[in-house]
């Protein structure tokens, strides 16, 4: 390991510009003659649009144009798409309702886009929007899955009269039912996975621009995957061919999945820019973000776990209703299906699993991938089931897990996944030691003496990430491949630009990717620049989500670096006047085997461009290589989190006292950044467990649409974490990386709830476990104890 | 989101006078906070516009009000809905009943209202408070107005008798005025 190579805790190169305010986000971008867009949004959850009268609004000062769905339709521009096909139990395709960028004939959720006003200033656009007269025919709304599936519920999309998007299943039902029939003990749980609003620090924004001379479009957008955005806007929505369409995602301030998707706003901005022949800018305000960013989670699940006489798990049976919101967002359909059910085996050897998932339209904002995407929901199901089963069987929850761990690899689960490497017992044992689980009883007694309830909860999670390989996801219905690309450009004096299809929006790629290159080429890390987020610079890429940038994105760089090294060796052979086979490259130096002849990387780069030392017919000048990398499997990060907390039964306030996380992310590029990802992930998971919840009332009104009503976790709510690691290298990529971006958010919610229920002595609590709920539950505990 | 408000208020006027005032667009207009216009379209329908501010949300509401179950001079049901553009909408109704008391007329009201859009998103916590405040103001003004019509010499006192009871009416029973106001507001939204 060098000081800046793989494994070094290099400080993030990008942080200087971020903490000094020198970052360049979409809202920092202003184009000459730019106009501003303001979206008039539906105040109704479900209504027909009888008429939109823009006459008065058009007279408003500064108005450039006002467009409605009819205008977009007239331009033959397509609607937004869902790029993952799911099939019903009977083999028929899912029922995907049309998703126009601006509503046509009907609005389906509060915040749905009714019209866009484009004006010289934002204030003028807002003022004009006030004057648009929309005649709504209000319809009854269905704001939750149960209401939406009731007989007589309002139909949200005509293609799905009963609001069922799909009725999907996975696993062997007969084998699972048989295992349950033969079970010694069955644990049953009803689980709600609460709906979350992503809330990245930077809200979404877009600037669309049209260049008359080249008849081309440019879109600056807050995207985690600008190439996918261009692909969708070009090929499916039909705004312009790819060669006339540049998408730039500059600095992006967090996404957590919510910026994967292609939304109405950027579609409209870039479309309108051509219509009005001016750049058009839109920046979401926070309440717009609450209303219109794709939300996360929102599952209602009944789950059962069967055990035999030896306390071994024999089967798991899960039935889930997933709220998809009013429209299918870009990858929404995959989240409660292939990103969910295949993880229901957890870290355990479970012979039979059967999961059925019903996806349901409701009059709420679309729901799609959010940090973990399906895997937090699966982990919550299996880790609550396992914990409760252990308690019911009077077995220590850690021991029960250990008894059922997968211990031999590769391990084929009954639900698609083939776990390639891991050591789950190592993580559990290390976590128990680091946490001082042995001292818990004494700490609990000390809490009790102060009138507090103390609880300890485990979560032994596994996730599948580094989302890929392409053929595998294609066979599951994905409309795209999930490889990654990289291009290594070595400049004549030996500095390097890495063009990557991954996109950094907080992950620190400019540092970790540069570490890989610095270590491999033996050059200073300052000499490596990472270029991403611009379709005119990077040819093609799949973007960043699913903890895939390390495992897939960096692997592509490795492949391109392999080619660079091979080419540079050819150049070095000419320069050093030796046979190519005798050239060795190490620590930034080319040497000739058995001699003292050497040349550093920079001088060989220069020679590659000067091209005096070799015949251009035999060897191409220059030093630039690219690679596409498609891995052989998903990666399977896993680990154990232990949450220990104290409940004040008088107030219901939960105080997390200690948190231990031991993760196996495979090989680690930068331990400091990995630890930061774990910290952030836990904070988000604790947010879900204790604070966050998007609430729609029965009319479909979002009543948690600001930080006044939607609680985010704060520093004071979180302890100082103990973070440890175990490492089993991932065999399916050249770096042995598994990915760490989502693990914390996946692992932590069940750890919190397992700790709370451990403290309370009963299982009757739902997320978010707010003080009000915990107080009520604590009263129930007290009554139960009194009765006993 | 739904909101309910119930209450009663004692007015220094006879039932007939109160009833008349309740059906007089001019009186209502002058009493409804923020009301910019209130016009009778027909006997039982009014068109209204009002400017309302709830916390950070300020908007002009346009809507229609229908008077139903008319039982002069004992009461009616009033229903309506209003659109406030980007601020959202409000709709709702109120049952208003009048009864004789020694000092004049007791008006009871029972309001049920729904708000949506920005009002629900940002104003949810504020709406009850704003509605009550508007109700207080409405009933104070309304008491003064009916007092005047009744020929009560001292509107200030009449006003006091309506406004002062506010504490007595307190949160649950702030008076039909509040409800009226509230539903009016809602209507305009």
Interface residues (C-beta under 8 A of the other chain):
Chain A: X40 X41 X42 X43 X44 X45 X110 X126 X129 X130 X131 X132 X134 X136 X287 X290 X291 X697 X699 X701 X702 X703 X705 X706 X708 X709
Chain B: X1 X2 X59 X60 X83 X84 X85 X86 X87 X88 X89 X114 X115 X116 X117 X118 X119 X120 X121 X122 X124 X125
